[in-house]
Amino acid sequence: MPRVKRGTHRIKRRKNILARTKGMMWGRKSKITLAKTAATKAGRNAYVGRKLKKRDNRGLQQMRINAAARLNGTIYSKFMDSLKKRNIELDRKVLAEIAMKHPEVFAKLVKA
């Protein structure tokens, strides 16, 4: 079998890892062994952060809808239940936007 040295592939892989750690401090941006662990941990934290962002946004949307609903004389759970019973299919993101930017339209939704 012929001998394989992997010169260009090795350089390409290193450049890819160092590109992912660009902007990090100390040896993590330049030393390949430190950059490997930094890149994997950063990727894991980014993945977890995307899930946490969704969780935080959902809670924020619920708070905004609840605050607007209480201003109009009802509570969040009863308001969402009445929307489901009347087949008004608006998700929480849209309802939170309406509650924040168009309170008069939200008041009409509560009365409906």
C-alpha contacts under 8 A as a table, 3 or more apart, distances in Angstrom:
res1	aa1	res2	aa2	distance
6	R	9	H	5.40
6	R	10	R	5.76
7	G	10	R	5.34
7	G	11	I	6.38
8	T	11	I	5.17
8	T	12	K	6.06
9	H	12	K	4.99
9	H	13	R	6.09
10	R	13	R	5.21
10	R	14	R	6.27
11	I	14	R	5.13
11	I	15	K	6.09
12	K	15	K	5.12
12	K	16	N	6.18
13	R	16	N	5.10
13	R	17	I	6.37
14	R	17	I	5.19
14	R	18	L	6.12
14	R	32	I	6.86
15	K	18	L	5.09
15	K	19	A	5.93
16	N	19	A	5.09
16	N	20	R	6.45
17	I	20	R	5.23
17	I	21	T	6.58
17	I	32	I	7.57
17	I	35	A	6.68
17	I	36	K	6.46
17	I	39	A	6.87
18	L	21	T	5.10
18	L	22	K	6.12
18	L	29	K	6.16
18	L	30	S	6.61
18	L	32	I	7.09
18	L	35	A	6.38
19	A	22	K	5.18
20	R	39	A	6.27
21	T	24	M	5.70
21	T	28	R	6.74
21	T	29	K	5.21
21	T	35	A	6.19
21	T	38	A	6.99
21	T	39	A	5.95
22	K	29	K	5.51
23	G	29	K	6.65
24	M	28	R	6.07
24	M	29	K	5.28
25	M	28	R	6.07
25	M	29	K	6.24
26	W	29	K	6.50
26	W	30	S	7.72
27	G	30	S	5.29
27	G	31	K	5.27
27	G	34	L	6.48
27	G	35	A	7.45
28	R	31	K	5.91
28	R	32	I	7.57
28	R	34	L	4.93
28	R	35	A	4.54
28	R	38	A	6.41
29	K	34	L	7.88
29	K	35	A	5.93
30	S	35	A	6.87
31	K	34	L	5.57
31	K	35	A	5.89
32	I	35	A	4.86
32	I	36	K	6.03
33	T	36	K	5.37
33	T	37	T	6.92
34	L	37	T	5.59
34	L	38	A	6.20
35	A	38	A	4.96
35	A	39	A	5.89
36	K	39	A	5.23
36	K	40	T	6.32
37	T	40	T	5.24
37	T	41	K	6.08
38	A	41	K	5.23
38	A	42	A	5.94
39	A	42	A	5.07
39	A	43	G	6.09
40	T	43	G	5.09
40	T	44	R	6.20
41	K	44	R	5.06
41	K	45	N	6.08
42	A	45	N	5.11
42	A	46	A	6.01
43	G	46	A	5.08
43	G	47	Y	6.25
44	R	47	Y	5.16
44	R	48	V	6.31
45	N	48	V	5.10
45	N	49	G	5.89
46	A	49	G	4.92
46	A	50	R	6.25
47	Y	50	R	5.34
47	Y	51	K	6.77
48	V	51	K	5.28
48	V	52	L	6.30
49	G	52	L	4.98
49	G	53	K	6.00
50	R	53	K	5.13
50	R	54	K	6.58
51	K	54	K	5.32
51	K	55	R	6.49
52	L	55	R	4.98
52	L	56	D	6.09
53	K	56	D	5.16
53	K	57	N	6.08
54	K	57	N	5.21
54	K	58	R	6.19
55	R	58	R	5.30
55	R	59	G	6.45
56	D	59	G	5.24
56	D	60	L	6.20
57	N	60	L	4.99
57	N	61	Q	6.07
58	R	61	Q	5.12
58	R	62	Q	6.24
58	R	92	R	7.58
58	R	93	K	7.82
59	G	62	Q	5.12
59	G	63	M	6.26
60	L	63	M	5.12
60	L	64	R	6.27
61	Q	64	R	5.16
61	Q	65	I	6.20
61	Q	92	R	6.18
61	Q	93	K	6.21
61	Q	95	L	7.97
61	Q	96	A	5.32
62	Q	65	I	5.19
62	Q	66	N	6.02
62	Q	76	Y	7.65
62	Q	92	R	7.01
62	Q	96	A	7.43
63	M	66	N	5.07
63	M	67	A	6.07
64	R	67	A	5.19
64	R	68	A	6.24
64	R	96	A	5.70
64	R	99	A	6.93
64	R	100	M	7.29
65	I	68	A	5.21
65	I	69	A	5.96
65	I	76	Y	6.61
65	I	92	R	7.78
65	I	95	L	6.65
65	I	96	A	5.36
65	I	99	A	6.23
66	N	69	A	4.98
66	N	70	R	6.06
66	N	75	I	6.04
66	N	76	Y	4.58
67	A	70	R	5.24
67	A	71	L	6.40
68	A	71	L	5.14
68	A	72	N	6.57
68	A	99	A	5.85
68	A	100	M	7.86
68	A	103	P	7.56
68	A	106	F	7.72
69	A	72	N	5.10
69	A	73	G	6.42
69	A	74	T	5.36
69	A	75	I	5.57
69	A	76	Y	6.18
69	A	79	F	7.07
69	A	110	V	7.17
70	R	73	G	5.03
70	R	74	T	5.07
70	R	75	I	5.41
70	R	76	Y	7.62
71	L	74	T	7.60
72	N	107	A	6.33
72	N	110	V	7.05
74	T	78	K	6.84
74	T	79	F	6.58
74	T	110	V	7.94
75	I	78	K	5.62
75	I	79	F	6.03
76	Y	79	F	5.11
76	Y	80	M	6.11
77	S	80	M	5.28
77	S	81	D	6.08
78	K	81	D	5.01
78	K	82	S	6.10
79	F	82	S	5.24
79	F	83	L	6.32
79	F	110	V	6.82
80	M	83	L	5.07
80	M	84	K	6.31
81	D	84	K	5.19
81	D	85	K	6.24
82	S	85	K	5.06
82	S	86	R	6.17
83	L	86	R	5.23
83	L	87	N	6.12
83	L	88	I	5.17
83	L	89	E	7.34
84	K	87	N	5.00
84	K	88	I	6.10
84	K	89	E	7.14
85	K	88	I	7.82
90	L	94	V	6.35
90	L	95	L	6.49
91	D	94	V	5.59
91	D	95	L	6.29
92	R	95	L	4.98
92	R	96	A	5.94
93	K	96	A	5.26
93	K	97	E	6.37
94	V	97	E	5.11
94	V	98	I	6.20
95	L	98	I	5.07
95	L	99	A	6.02
95	L	106	F	7.80
96	A	99	A	5.00
96	A	100	M	6.15
97	E	100	M	5.18
97	E	101	K	5.95
97	E	102	H	7.67
98	I	101	K	5.40
98	I	102	H	4.96
98	I	103	P	6.56
98	I	105	V	6.95
98	I	106	F	6.04
99	A	102	H	5.81
99	A	103	P	5.15
99	A	105	V	7.87
99	A	106	F	5.50
100	M	103	P	6.40
102	H	105	V	5.54
102	H	106	F	6.50
103	P	106	F	4.92
103	P	107	A	6.14
104	E	107	A	5.05
104	E	108	K	6.51
105	V	108	K	5.12
105	V	109	L	6.43
106	F	109	L	4.97
106	F	110	V	6.30
107	A	110	V	5.08
107	A	111	K	6.31
108	K	111	K	5.08
108	K	112	A	6.11
109	L	112	A	5.01
